[in-house]
Amino acid sequence: MAKVLITGGSSFLGGYLVKQFHRNHTVLATYCQNRPDANLPDVLWHPMDLTQERQIREVVSSFGPDLILHNAAMTNVDQCETQPEEATRLNVHGTEILVREARRTGAKVIYISTDLVFDGEHPPYAEEAQPNPLSHYGRTKAEAEHIVLKASQENLVVRPAIIYGPPVLLGTSFSEWMRHTWQKGQVTPLFEDQYRTPIFAGNLAEAIEEAVRKNLCGILHLGGADRVSRYEFGLYLAGVLNVAPKLLKRFSFRRADFTGRRPADVSLDIGRARAVLSTPLLGYREGIKQAYRAFAP
Ligand SMILES: NC(=O)c1ccc[n+]([C@@H]2O[C@H](COP(=O)([O-])OP(=O)(O)OC[C@H]3O[C@@H](n4cnc5c(N)ncnc54)[C@H](OP(=O)(O)O)[C@@H]3O)[C@@H](O)[C@H]2O)c1
């Protein structure tokens, strides 16, 4: 059994990764402020602040991972814009230290990046496309990608599209924001003119595990099979949850005022993943059905 260190096991995606990997690997998952109260007896949990070099060194040295799934980050686009130094410290410098420790101990690194490294001008984006982030968040992720890929040809950068589903441990997602808003009887304003290729977190975790089994390196795009607007996505989710369509309001992305700039269409081309993985990357309808089966009336 390979030893896998998962950073940010307390994040939304981290919970799915921990659940996916602990079945066939020895997992040490880290958290910073929020220790999950998870009933997974064979998973080791350890605090690790990625801005504290000594902590990183100690955790990597004592666990001795074969693989580091580097998933922790400052993820809030607006927060990264208003606190750029903190974002750079965590997302870039934290990655730099972790990658150095991985090299020292001979561990492979899989870095969880984002579709927001692209500017949205020329979708769909394949792995060879040139990143040109619009936000500080995107810039920190693109810089971290570079560090990971430069360190070793064995390393892998996974660029997920926007991720949805209910949390399995902690964290939240845009689909959960919709569900909670509707639960309160409130209306969700949803963009009808901004496009992504959303992926269900459970489907993403499965695909990442297969990428590990196949020892993939370089860059891998993992998005869902469909390009879809938030409004179309929300309409289908509302149908599955039996929520009245009047709780969804069409909204124009072009008229929205953001702190951190967002691209209009960062749909991912998932041709490489389709060619090398047998895990099917689900379209949003099938993904929503799987993710929200337990919530359907
Ligand atoms: N969510 C999406 O739609 C999406 C889309 C594309 C890519 N991604 C990428 O996927 C990864 C996970 O995203 P997510 O949305 O699941 O994350 P999230 O729920 O926002 O969680 C952020 C994680 O980072 C950890 N963290 C924060 N500050 C830290 C520090 N100083 N040191 C160490 N860890 C720290 C948090 O730990 P504590 O909570 O314990 O403090 C938490 O585990 C990220 O790399 C993100 O860029 C996400």
Ligand as a Chemical Component Dictionary entry (heavy atoms), coordinates in Angstrom:
data_LIG
# 
_chem_comp.id                   LIG 
_chem_comp.type                 NON-POLYMER 
_chem_comp.pdbx_formal_charge   0 
_chem_comp.three_letter_code    LIG 
# 
loop_
_chem_comp_atom.comp_id 
_chem_comp_atom.atom_id 
_chem_comp_atom.alt_atom_id 
_chem_comp_atom.type_symbol 
_chem_comp_atom.charge 
_chem_comp_atom.model_Cartn_x 
_chem_comp_atom.model_Cartn_y 
_chem_comp_atom.model_Cartn_z 
_chem_comp_atom.pdbx_ordinal 
LIG N1  N1  N 0  -13.975 24.161 -5.245 1  
LIG C1  C1  C 0  -13.848 24.248 -6.554 2  
LIG O1  O1  O 0  -14.844 24.407 -7.288 3  
LIG C2  C2  C 0  -12.483 24.102 -7.183 4  
LIG C3  C3  C 0  -12.370 24.157 -8.582 5  
LIG C4  C4  C 0  -11.120 23.972 -9.173 6  
LIG C5  C5  C 0  -10.010 23.739 -8.376 7  
LIG N2  N2  N 1  -10.135 23.724 -7.025 8  
LIG C6  C6  C 0  -8.930  23.460 -6.215 9  
LIG O2  O2  O 0  -9.207  22.318 -5.418 10 
LIG C7  C7  C 0  -8.537  22.428 -4.151 11 
LIG C8  C8  C 0  -9.547  22.250 -3.038 12 
LIG O3  O3  O 0  -10.546 23.260 -3.160 13 
LIG P1  P1  P 0  -11.757 23.330 -2.116 14 
LIG O4  O4  O 0  -12.749 24.291 -2.651 15 
LIG O5  O5  O -1 -12.172 21.958 -1.767 16 
LIG O6  O6  O 0  -11.016 24.018 -0.848 17 
LIG P2  P2  P 0  -11.678 24.667 0.450  18 
LIG O7  O7  O 0  -12.899 23.898 0.841  19 
LIG O8  O8  O 0  -11.789 26.138 0.267  20 
LIG O9  O9  O 0  -10.571 24.384 1.584  21 
LIG C9  C9  C 0  -9.330  25.026 1.631  22 
LIG C10 C10 C 0  -8.346  24.093 2.334  23 
LIG O10 O10 O 0  -7.094  24.746 2.493  24 
LIG C11 C11 C 0  -6.684  24.573 3.855  25 
LIG N3  N3  N 0  -5.862  25.720 4.289  26 
LIG C12 C12 C 0  -6.207  27.013 4.400  27 
LIG N4  N4  N 0  -5.180  27.737 4.885  28 
LIG C13 C13 C 0  -4.149  26.852 5.087  29 
LIG C14 C14 C 0  -2.826  26.984 5.570  30 
LIG N5  N5  N 0  -2.303  28.164 5.963  31 
LIG N6  N6  N 0  -2.069  25.878 5.643  32 
LIG C15 C15 C 0  -2.552  24.666 5.256  33 
LIG N7  N7  N 0  -3.791  24.479 4.787  34 
LIG C16 C16 C 0  -4.589  25.573 4.713  35 
LIG C17 C17 C 0  -7.971  24.526 4.648  36 
LIG O11 O11 O 0  -7.736  23.926 5.913  37 
LIG P3  P3  P 0  -8.628  24.284 7.220  38 
LIG O12 O12 O 0  -10.052 24.440 6.761  39 
LIG O13 O13 O 0  -8.427  23.109 8.121  40 
LIG O14 O14 O 0  -8.084  25.541 7.776  41 
LIG C18 C18 C 0  -8.809  23.649 3.724  42 
LIG O15 O15 O 0  -8.486  22.299 3.896  43 
LIG C19 C19 C 0  -7.852  23.788 -4.166 44 
LIG O16 O16 O 0  -6.499  23.619 -4.511 45 
LIG C20 C20 C 0  -8.571  24.571 -5.249 46 
LIG O17 O17 O 0  -7.733  25.536 -5.829 47 
LIG C21 C21 C 0  -11.334 23.894 -6.408 48 
# 
loop_
_chem_comp_bond.comp_id 
_chem_comp_bond.atom_id_1 
_chem_comp_bond.atom_id_2 
_chem_comp_bond.value_order 
_chem_comp_bond.pdbx_ordinal 
LIG N1  C1  SING 1  
LIG C1  O1  DOUB 2  
LIG C1  C2  SING 3  
LIG C2  C3  SING 4  
LIG C2  C21 DOUB 5  
LIG C3  C4  DOUB 6  
LIG C4  C5  SING 7  
LIG C5  N2  DOUB 8  
LIG N2  C6  SING 9  
LIG N2  C21 SING 10 
LIG C6  O2  SING 11 
LIG C6  C20 SING 12 
LIG O2  C7  SING 13 
LIG C7  C8  SING 14 
LIG C7  C19 SING 15 
LIG C8  O3  SING 16 
LIG O3  P1  SING 17 
LIG P1  O4  DOUB 18 
LIG P1  O5  SING 19 
LIG P1  O6  SING 20 
LIG O6  P2  SING 21 
LIG P2  O7  DOUB 22 
LIG P2  O8  SING 23 
LIG P2  O9  SING 24 
LIG O9  C9  SING 25 
LIG C9  C10 SING 26 
LIG C10 O10 SING 27 
LIG C10 C18 SING 28 
LIG O10 C11 SING 29 
LIG C11 N3  SING 30 
LIG C11 C17 SING 31 
LIG N3  C12 SING 32 
LIG N3  C16 SING 33 
LIG C12 N4  DOUB 34 
LIG N4  C13 SING 35 
LIG C13 C14 SING 36 
LIG C13 C16 DOUB 37 
LIG C14 N5  SING 38 
LIG C14 N6  DOUB 39 
LIG N6  C15 SING 40 
LIG C15 N7  DOUB 41 
LIG N7  C16 SING 42 
LIG C17 O11 SING 43 
LIG C17 C18 SING 44 
LIG O11 P3  SING 45 
LIG P3  O12 DOUB 46 
LIG P3  O13 SING 47 
LIG P3  O14 SING 48 
LIG C18 O15 SING 49 
LIG C19 O16 SING 50 
LIG C19 C20 SING 51 
LIG C20 O17 SING 52 
# 
